[in-house]
């Protein structure tokens, strides 16, 4: 019996070290594909993600694509809509959900906040103006001397309007009204407080076609800013989940499911041919 307790204790320690982690400290997720994939999303951005009228049922490009990815992975998918867009990466890193799908552009700044991106769509930015474009807005420079509206924390806010405001000449400053929801930014254009709302092109096209049955807004023809990539944001410390999502997305691209989802929402022009990780500039 001499030495047996120590040997048993050592065996227990070694066995514990050999087991895969299933859970860690609060707010930190172990790296596996869960039976239910919780997707953080700010569901207020038609046609990418939005609620069916008078219901709490989500729909849109991101929702349909996430469901297809879940079917490919053999897991359920549940959308979580409890965080504003500006704080959604922080909520992801805190473990509130597994990934983010929320028309989020893959950018170096966001990667620097602790996430990787599985890129799945490409879209530029557009200016949405009142019907008839009474202020004759044609380019970003035309916004100088006016007030515009935007959803806080978006690429249009940080990468388009902030640098543009810095370029405006003295006496012709660019005022920016920032809101947590794009619907609130749209309302400012509709009521005349802002001359434009800057948002992703497919969203602007959808809003122009549907708001007031097409009577409220026009889309300025020239897109602004760089063409960006939407990505599924996955925490840096979950490479297994990230790589499984990339492989599942590539399968959907190859078998035609991806194309059918994009066509359903009239956004086929934003299709990618290859599922990439951190593939945007």
N, C-alpha and C positions, 0 to 999 in steps of 0.2 A: 504493500500500500504506500510505501515511502515514495514521495514525488508525484503520486497520482493526481491529487487536487491541482497541483501546478500544471501538469500535462493537460488535464481537462480544461482548465482555464485558458491555456494557450490555444487549445483546439477550438474553443468557443470564439476566441478573438479572431483566429485565422478564418474560421467559417464565416464570421460576420463580415470580414473584409472582402471575402469572395462573392458575397451576395450583391446583386444589382440594387442600387438605391431606388426606393419607391416613393420616398417622401423626405423632405429636408425641413429646414427651419421655415417658419411662417413666411409666406410671400415668395419663396424660392421653389421652383418646380424642378423635379428630376427629369431627365431627358428620355422621353418615350412618347409614343403616339397614344393618347388617351382614348378610352372607349367612347367618350363624348368630347368632341373638339369644341371648346368654347372660343367663339370669335368675337373680339371687341370691335364695335362699329358705331359710328355716329350716324344713325339712320335718318338722314335728312338731306339727301343729295341725289335726287332722281336724275337719270335712270340708273345710277350706279347702285344705290341702296336707298329705299324709301318704303313707307308703309302703304299697304293697300288702303283705299279710302275708308275712313271710319272704322278701322280695325287696328289691332296691334300685330298684324301679320306682316313680316318684312317681305320685300320682293326686290328685284333689280339684278343687274349684272353680277355684283359681288355675291349676293345671296344665292343665285342659281349656280354660279361657278363653285362656291363653297360646298353646296349640296352635292355637286358632281364629284368634287374632290373627296368628300366624305364617303360617297358610294365606292369610289375607287380604292380608298384605304380601308373600307369595311368598318367605318365608325359613324356615329351620329354627329350632327353638327347643330350647335345652338348659338344663335346670335345674342350678344349681350349689349344692350343699348343704355348704358348708365354713366357714360363719361363723355364730356365735350371733346371735340377733336383736338384742341390745343393740349389737353392733358392725357391723351390716350396712350402715348408711349410710356409715360410714367406709370399709368395703371397697368399696362402690360408687364413692365419690369417688376411691379409689385405683386404680380401673380393673380391679378383679377381675372385674366383670361389667358388662353394659350397662345393666340396669335391675334393680329389685327388685320382686318380687311375693311378699308374705309376710304376708297379712292385715294390712298396715300401714296404720294410720289416717293420713289427710292432716291434719296439724296445723301451725299456724304455727311452732311450735318446730322441727319437722323441716324445714320449708321453709327456715328460717334456717340450716340446716346444709348448704345447697348443693344442694337438690333441688327439682324441681317434681313435681306429682302429676297423673296422669291418673286421675280418680275413676271407679270402676266398680261399687261396691257400698256398701250402707248397713247398719250393724249397731250395736246398743247393747251394753252389758255386762251380764252376769248373774253371780250368785253360785251356785256349785255346792257343795252341802252333802252330808253323809252321808245315806244313805237314811233317810227318816222325819224328817229335820231335828231331831235330838235337842236341839240348842241353841235351837231355835225362832227361827232367824234370819229376819227378814222385811224389814228395811231396813238400809242402811249403818250407821245409828247403833247397831244391835244388835251390830255387830262390836266396839264398844268393850269393853275388858276381856278380849278374846279374841286369839287368834293366827290369822292368815290366811296363805295361800300365794298366790304369783303368779309369772308369768314376768317376769324382770328386763327393764326397759326398755320394757315395753308401756304402752299408754295406761292400762290398768287399774292399773298400778304408779304411774306418774307423775301422772296426772290424776284418778284416783279414790281410791286408797288414801293417797297422801301428804297431800292436803288433808283427808281424813277423819281421819287420825291426829292432825292438828293440832287438830281440833275436839273430840276426846275429853276428857272431864272429868278432873281430877287423880285419880290412883288407879285409873283405868279405861283405861289406855293400850292402844293397838292395836298388837300385835306383828305384824310382817310378815316372813315367810320368803320370800326371793327366790331363784329358780332360773333357770338358763340354758334349761331345757326345761320346757314346760308339763306334760309327763308326770310330771316330778319333783314339781311343785306338786300335781298330782292325788294323787300317792301320799301326801302329807302329810295330806290330808283323809281318805283311805282308812284310814290307820293311826292317825288320831285326834290327830296333832300339830297340826293346823290345823282350825278349824271350817268354813272355806270356801276355795275357790279362785275368784278373780274373773277371768273370761275373757270373750271375745266371745260374744254370745248363741248364734249358730249352733254354735259349738264346744261350749258348755255343753250345749246340747240334744242334740248328737250323743253326747257323752260319757255323759250320763245314760241315753240309750237303748241304748248298746252295752256299756258297762263292766259286766262281770258279768252280761251279758244283761239289763241294766236293774235289777240288784239292789244296785248300789253307791252311786248318787248320786241326788239330786233337784235340780231347778233351782228356786230361789226365784222365784215368779211375777213379782215386780216387777223390771223392769230398772233398772239404776243408771247414773248418769253421763249424759252426752249421747249422742244417736245420732250416730255418726261415720261417715265415709266411708273405705272402703278405697281406696287409690290405688296405681297403678304409679309407683314413684319413678324419676325420670329426672334425671341431673345437669343443673344450670342451664345448662351450656355445650353442651347437646345439644338445642336447640329443634327441629331438623329431625326427629330421632327422636321427640321428645315429640309433635309435631304429627301425624306420620304414625300414631303409635299411637292418638291421640285420634280421628282420622278413621276408622281401621280399626275401633275399638270402636263408633263410631256406626253404621257399616255393619252390624256384627253385631247391634246393637240393632234397627236398622230391618228387617233381613231375617229376624229371628226366631231366629237362631243363639244369641244371648245368652240369650234366655228358655229355650231348650232346655237349655243348659248349667246354668243355675240350677235348673231343674226336676229335672235328673238328680241333684242333691245336696240336694234338698228345701229350698232356701233362696230360693225365688222371692219371699218377702216382702221381701228386701233389694234388689230390682231398682231400678235407676235408669232414667230415661227418656231422659236426655241425657248424653252423654260430655262431661265438663267438665275443665278444667285448674285446679287449685288452687281447687276449688269449695267445699270445706268451710270452716266458720267459723274 
